[in-house]
Amino acid sequence: MFVSFRRIQEGLDTAGAPCGRRIFPFVASKWLVQKPWLIILIIALFVRLPGLASRPLWYDEAFAVLFSSKGPSAMLYGTLAVEGNVAADVHPLAYYTLLWLWGCIFGTSPLAVRSLSLLMGLGVIMLGFILAKRMFCAQTAILAGWILALSPFQVHYAQEVRMYGLLAILLLAATLVYWEALQGAAVLPWLAFGLLAAAAQYTHNLACLYLLALCLTPIILRRWRALAQTFLAGLLAVMIYLPWLLRLPSQVARVQWAYWISTPGLTALVRTLLVFVSGMPVPLGAMPQVLYKAFLACLLFVTILVIVIAAWATVRAVCEEDVFGRRAAWLAYLASGPVLLMFLISQWQPIYLDRAMLPAGAVFCLWLAWALRGTHLPRRMLITGMLGLAMAFTFGLFGFFTYSGFPYAPYKDLDSYLDQQLMDGEVILHSNKVTALPAIYYDQGLDHHYLADPPGTGSDTLALATQQVLGLLADKDVATVCGDAEGVWFVIFPREVEDYRSFGVEEHPALSWLQAQFKIAEIRSFGELKLYHFVH
């Protein structure tokens, strides 16, 4: 029924080597058997192209481009400068440095900078394909490739100018070489694992959660020789990471001092399940509340159904002492272990971040691919799982491609309008950095001002040292910027007004001051953004 362990270890099995019920007749084509990954990558590319250039960059993306353009030396200062034992920023610099090099070659247009993430997303698919083929068979690898290609979670971060795509490709590569090392290979896979683990840590500090789960594998499997080898490879990774590790306490202090992440409850775990299967659900503003709740309930039901079916197939295979079932259980562990670790740690120090689990989400796709190959599933259950996954992917991709609300906004149109309307003596003021940095990215010729975040609050994430590197210092209060102005163009997301009201402040302080000193000449909307023109 299955290919031999040796053929799987060497990754030599083909579609002609049976590994379960065939559910895709087209793999009979000789060309597709030889090059199935090429078709998958082409389709994945087309799925990821819509919105690549047309969707506006939001704050995090604009920050990444503006910050990386300053070069490695400036970025080091803007990240590691310490004030009161607190570092300026929380992220290592591997991705920003890579983005700087990429920008030097290809420029910093939205299409250029997002193309780097696109290539990383395609790399994740290819690595997932190879890992599934090494662990199972070619047909499982093909299905895994398709699931990764169409997964809304993976599609989203293959279009975003952030470090999560690089994190996913490094940790998936680390998983692949670790799997090879466990099969009794020579020193090279262990060496590669140490290097990849260090690179992942230089990409995002939360890489340690996935790596810890991966390194606990020998203990779970009682492979004591592998435990010693894992320890040595991990020691290599720590030695390479040591220069940054010495700085890590000040970055942790930054998170403790002021950061927007709150302590997660059990609903966070449910949300992560939704994210793994369908990506981020359609936001509330996109539909009436009643329909939104019904939609979420339906999506949650489909998500749980797919996971239960995959878990049932895994448990059945393990009980039958199927070697492939044990491998699938290992993938399920790698998909869930880092999430649970992050959840537990967040009860002490909130660090719960769905997007940091993109590598675990990729492994989750491989686990689903094995389960939905149908070897251990009745036909009706197999069809139900496939249809459920297809439905979740359809809703998730539709929600992603059609959403244009917060934090997205047509900043280029905003800048164009301001450039035409701005008069001498007038000031452009943003309520905070969230709208200012994207607007500055699209037109650095305009003189944008923005108000500083309240010190020590969850939104106070742009430190003075980082502002200095960017050359964009925040203004302490609205009076300092607008006291002598002939007019003010004020930019704000209305939800910020609602946030103040939720804290018992009926009027936004800046809006209140401007309304007292000026009169409103015009209010214009740019997506969800509001632009107020105040004049004397």
ZAMARGU-4260 file (C-alpha; in steps of 0.2 Angstrom, whole numbers, plus 5000, padded with zeros to 4 digits):
<rodrens>
0) 5000/5000/5000 | 5014/5012/5004 | 5031/5015/4997 | 5046/5009/5007 | 5054/5019/5021
5) 5070/5020/5012 | 5062/5027/4996 | 5053/5040/5007 | 5069/5045/5016 | 5078/5047/4999
10) 5063/5057/4992 | 5063/5045/4977 | 5045/5039/4976 | 5035/5045/4961 | 5017/5045/4956
15) 5019/5027/4950 | 5023/5022/4968 | 5006/5020/4977 | 5004/5029/4993 | 4985/5029/4995
20) 4969/5032/4985 | 4971/5043/4970 | 4959/5058/4970 | 4967/5068/4956 | 4965/5059/4939
25) 4976/5073/4930 | 4992/5067/4939 | 4992/5052/4926 | 4999/5065/4914 | 5017/5061/4912
30) 5022/5079/4910 | 5013/5084/4926 | 5020/5069/4935 | 5037/5075/4931 | 5034/5094/4934
35) 5019/5096/4945 | 5027/5109/4956 | 5029/5120/4941 | 5010/5121/4938 | 5007/5124/4956
40) 5019/5139/4956 | 5012/5146/4941 | 4994/5146/4948 | 5001/5152/4965 | 5009/5167/4956
45) 4993/5172/4948 | 4983/5170/4964 | 4996/5182/4972 | 4997/5195/4958 | 4980/5204/4961
50) 4982/5219/4972 | 5001/5217/4972 | 5004/5235/4966 | 4986/5242/4967 | 4983/5239/4986
55) 4990/5253/4996 | 5004/5250/5008 | 4999/5252/5026 | 5008/5258/5041 | 5019/5243/5045
60) 5024/5241/5026 | 5028/5260/5024 | 5038/5259/5040 | 5048/5244/5033 | 5052/5253/5017
65) 5056/5270/5024 | 5067/5262/5038 | 5076/5249/5027 | 5081/5263/5015 | 5092/5271/5028
70) 5104/5257/5027 | 5111/5244/5040 | 5121/5257/5051 | 5106/5268/5054 | 5094/5254/5056
75) 5106/5247/5070 | 5105/5263/5079 | 5086/5265/5076 | 5083/5248/5084 | 5096/5245/5097
80) 5098/5263/5104 | 5093/5261/5123 | 5084/5274/5134 | 5080/5269/5151 | 5085/5251/5148
85) 5072/5250/5134 | 5077/5247/5116 | 5070/5258/5102 | 5062/5243/5092 | 5058/5225/5095
90) 5063/5217/5078 | 5080/5210/5072 | 5086/5217/5056 | 5088/5202/5044 | 5073/5206/5034
95) 5076/5225/5034 | 5093/5222/5028 | 5088/5211/5014 | 5074/5223/5009 | 5087/5237/5009
100) 5098/5227/4997 | 5082/5223/4986 | 5078/5241/4986 | 5095/5246/4980 | 5093/5234/4965
105) 5074/5235/4961 | 5068/5251/4969 | 5055/5254/4982 | 5039/5255/4972 | 5025/5245/4980
110) 5027/5232/4966 | 5046/5231/4969 | 5045/5229/4988 | 5031/5217/4988 | 5039/5206/4974
115) 5052/5201/4988 | 5038/5194/4999 | 5030/5186/4983 | 5046/5176/4980 | 5047/5171/4998
120) 5029/5165/4997 | 5033/5154/4982 | 5048/5148/4991 | 5037/5142/5005 | 5027/5132/4993
125) 5042/5124/4985 | 5049/5119/5002 | 5032/5112/5008 | 5031/5102/4992 | 5049/5095/4995
130) 5046/5091/5013 | 5029/5082/5010 | 5037/5072/4996 | 5052/5067/5008 | 5040/5062/5022
135) 5025/5054/5012 | 5024/5053/4993 | 5023/5063/4977 | 5004/5064/4977 | 5003/5070/4995
140) 5017/5083/4990 | 5006/5089/4975 | 4991/5091/4986 | 5001/5100/4999 | 5008/5112/4986
145) 4990/5116/4980 | 4984/5119/4998 | 4999/5131/5001 | 4996/5139/4985 | 4978/5143/4989
150) 4979/5146/5007 | 4973/5163/5011 | 4985/5165/5026 | 5000/5161/5015 | 4993/5172/5001
155) 4991/5187/5012 | 5009/5187/5019 | 5016/5184/5001 | 5009/5201/4997 | 5015/5211/5012
160) 5031/5220/5015 | 5035/5212/5032 | 5047/5199/5038 | 5035/5185/5040 | 5037/5177/5023
165) 5056/5176/5026 | 5053/5169/5043 | 5042/5155/5036 | 5054/5151/5022 | 5069/5149/5035
170) 5059/5139/5047 | 5052/5128/5034 | 5069/5125/5027 | 5075/5122/5045 | 5061/5109/5047
175) 5066/5100/5030 | 5085/5099/5035 | 5080/5093/5053 | 5069/5079/5045 | 5084/5074/5035
180) 5095/5074/5050 | 5083/5063/5060 | 5085/5050/5046 | 5103/5047/5051 | 5111/5058/5038
185) 5128/5065/5040 | 5134/5081/5049 | 5129/5093/5035 | 5110/5093/5039 | 5114/5097/5057
190) 5125/5111/5052 | 5112/5118/5040 | 5099/5117/5054 | 5110/5127/5065 | 5113/5141/5052
195) 5095/5142/5047 | 5089/5142/5065 | 5101/5157/5068 | 5095/5166/5053 | 5077/5164/5058
200) 5081/5171/5075 | 5089/5186/5066 | 5072/5188/5057 | 5060/5188/5071 | 5062/5185/5090
205) 5047/5174/5090 | 5056/5161/5079 | 5062/5153/5095 | 5044/5146/5099 | 5044/5136/5083
210) 5062/5131/5085 | 5059/5125/5103 | 5045/5114/5098 | 5056/5107/5084 | 5070/5104/5096
215) 5059/5095/5108 | 5056/5081/5095 | 5070/5069/5101 | 5062/5070/5118 | 5045/5066/5112
220) 5052/5052/5101 | 5064/5046/5114 | 5078/5048/5101 | 5093/5051/5113 | 5106/5052/5100
225) 5096/5064/5090 | 5094/5074/5106 | 5113/5076/5108 | 5115/5081/5090 | 5100/5094/5091
230) 5109/5101/5107 | 5125/5104/5097 | 5116/5111/5082 | 5106/5123/5094 | 5122/5128/5102
235) 5129/5133/5085 | 5113/5143/5082 | 5115/5152/5099 | 5133/5156/5096 | 5129/5164/5079
240) 5114/5173/5087 | 5124/5178/5103 | 5128/5196/5097 | 5110/5200/5096 | 5105/5189/5111
245) 5115/5200/5122 | 5103/5215/5116 | 5087/5205/5118 | 5083/5210/5136 | 5081/5228/5131
250) 5070/5223/5117 | 5059/5212/5129 | 5059/5228/5140 | 5052/5238/5125 | 5037/5225/5124
255) 5034/5226/5143 | 5035/5245/5143 | 5023/5249/5129 | 5016/5237/5116 | 4999/5235/5109
260) 4997/5216/5111 | 4985/5211/5125 | 4984/5195/5136 | 4975/5182/5125 | 4960/5172/5130
265) 4954/5156/5123 | 4945/5166/5109 | 4963/5170/5102 | 4966/5151/5099 | 4950/5150/5090
270) 4954/5165/5080 | 4971/5156/5075 | 4962/5141/5069 | 4952/5152/5058 | 4967/5161/5052
275) 4976/5144/5048 | 4962/5138/5037 | 4954/5154/5030 | 4965/5168/5034 | 4959/5183/5043
280) 4939/5184/5043 | 4931/5198/5034 | 4930/5213/5046 | 4914/5218/5053 | 4913/5234/5043
285) 4911/5224/5027 | 4894/5218/5031 | 4879/5220/5043 | 4883/5213/5061 | 4870/5199/5060
290) 4877/5193/5044 | 4894/5194/5050 | 4891/5184/5065 | 4882/5171/5055 | 4896/5171/5042
295) 4909/5168/5056 | 4899/5154/5064 | 4898/5145/5047 | 4917/5148/5044 | 4921/5142/5062
300) 4910/5126/5059 | 4919/5122/5043 | 4936/5125/5051 | 4933/5114/5065 | 4925/5101/5054
305) 4941/5100/5043 | 4952/5099/5058 | 4942/5086/5066 | 4942/5075/5050 | 4961/5077/5049
310) 4964/5073/5067 | 4952/5058/5065 | 4963/5052/5051 | 4979/5055/5061 | 4973/5046/5076
315) 4967/5031/5066 | 4984/5029/5057 | 4993/5030/5073 | 4982/5017/5081 | 4986/5006/5066
320) 5005/5009/5069 | 5006/5017/5052 | 5023/5025/5050 | 5015/5039/5039 | 5002/5042/5052
325) 5016/5045/5065 | 5024/5057/5053 | 5008/5066/5051 | 5006/5067/5070 | 5023/5075/5071
330) 5017/5089/5058 | 5001/5092/5068 | 5013/5094/5084 | 5023/5107/5074 | 5008/5116/5069
335) 5000/5117/5086 | 5015/5117/5098 | 5022/5134/5094 | 5004/5142/5095 | 5001/5134/5113
340) 5019/5140/5118 | 5015/5157/5113 | 4998/5157/5121 | 5005/5151/5138 | 5019/5164/5138
345) 5007/5177/5134 | 4998/5174/5150 | 5014/5182/5158 | 5020/5193/5144 | 5008/5196/5130
350) 5017/5191/5113 | 5002/5183/5105 | 5004/5187/5086 | 4995/5176/5073 | 5006/5182/5059
355) 5021/5176/5068 | 5014/5158/5067 | 5015/5159/5048 | 5028/5144/5048 | 5016/5134/5059
360) 5002/5138/5047 | 5013/5131/5032 | 5016/5115/5042 | 4997/5114/5046 | 4994/5114/5027
365) 5006/5099/5025 | 4996/5090/5039 | 4980/5093/5030 | 4987/5087/5014 | 4992/5070/5021
370) 4975/5068/5029 | 4965/5073/5014 | 4974/5061/5003 | 4961/5049/5009 | 4971/5034/5014
375) 4963/5033/5031 | 4946/5042/5027 | 4930/5035/5021 | 4925/5042/5005 | 4911/5053/5012
380) 4922/5060/5025 | 4936/5064/5012 | 4924/5073/5001 | 4917/5083/5015 | 4934/5088/5021
385) 4939/5093/5003 | 4923/5103/5000 | 4925/5112/5018 | 4943/5117/5014 | 4938/5123/4997
390) 4924/5134/5005 | 4935/5141/5018 | 4948/5145/5005 | 4935/5153/4994 | 4928/5164/5007
395) 4946/5169/5014 | 4953/5174/4997 | 4937/5184/4993 | 4938/5193/5009 | 4956/5197/5007
400) 4955/5203/4989 | 4940/5214/4992 | 4944/5222/5008 | 4950/5240/5007 | 4946/5247/5025
405) 4957/5250/5040 | 4972/5251/5040 | 4972/5252/5021 | 4968/5269/5013 | 4971/5277/4996
410) 4986/5287/5002 | 4992/5291/4985 | 4975/5300/4981 | 4976/5309/4997 | 4993/5316/4993
415) 4988/5321/4976 | 4973/5330/4983 | 4984/5339/4996 | 4997/5344/4984 | 4984/5352/4973
420) 4974/5361/4988 | 4988/5365/5000 | 4990/5384/5002 | 5005/5394/5009 | 5004/5395/5027
425) 4994/5379/5029 | 4999/5363/5038 | 4996/5345/5035 | 4994/5336/5052 | 4990/5318/5055
430) 4982/5312/5071 | 4996/5299/5073 | 5010/5289/5064 | 4998/5276/5057 | 4992/5288/5043
435) 5007/5299/5042 | 5021/5286/5037 | 5011/5279/5022 | 5007/5296/5016 | 5025/5301/5017
440) 5030/5285/5008 | 5019/5290/4993 | 5025/5308/4992 | 5040/5313/5002 | 5039/5331/4995
445) 5024/5336/5005 | 5028/5342/5023 | 5018/5330/5034 | 5017/5332/5053 | 5010/5319/5065
450) 5006/5319/5083 | 5016/5308/5095 | 5008/5293/5104 | 5004/5295/5122 | 5020/5289/5131
455) 5019/5272/5138 | 5003/5267/5130 | 5001/5252/5119 | 5002/5262/5103 | 5018/5270/5108
460) 5029/5259/5097 | 5039/5272/5087 | 5054/5277/5098 | 5063/5294/5097 | 5079/5285/5090
465) 5069/5277/5076 | 5060/5294/5072 | 5078/5302/5071 | 5084/5288/5059 | 5068/5291/5048
470) 5070/5310/5049 | 5052/5311/5055 | 5050/5318/5072 | 5033/5317/5080 | 5025/5333/5087
475) 5021/5334/5105 | 5004/5343/5103 | 4993/5351/5090 | 4996/5369/5097 | 5014/5368/5093
480) 5011/5363/5075 | 4996/5373/5071 | 4997/5388/5083 | 5002/5401/5069 | 4995/5391/5054
485) 4983/5400/5042 | 4974/5383/5039 | 4976/5365/5044 | 4973/5349/5034 | 4970/5336/5048
490) 4970/5317/5043 | 4962/5304/5055 | 4954/5287/5055 | 4937/5289/5063 | 4940/5273/5073
495) 4953/5283/5083 | 4939/5295/5089 | 4929/5279/5094 | 4944/5273/5103 | 4945/5289/5114
500) 4926/5287/5117 | 4928/5269/5123 | 4940/5277/5136 | 4928/5290/5142 | 4935/5304/5131
505) 4920/5311/5121 | 4930/5322/5109 | 4947/5318/5101 | 4959/5330/5109 | 4967/5336/5093
510) 4950/5338/5084 | 4943/5347/5099 | 4957/5360/5099 | 4956/5363/5081 | 4937/5365/5081
515) 4940/5378/5095 | 4953/5388/5086 | 4947/5386/5068 | 4931/5383/5058 | 4929/5368/5047
520) 4929/5372/5028 | 4928/5355/5021 | 4927/5336/5026 | 4932/5324/5013 | 4934/5305/5014
525) 4947/5294/5006 | 4942/5276/5009 | 4940/5276/5028 | 4951/5291/5031 | 4944/5308/5035
530) 4952/5324/5029 | 4947/5339/5038 | 4951/5357/5031 | 4951/5370/5045 | 4953/5388/5041
535) 4952/5405/5051
</rodrens>
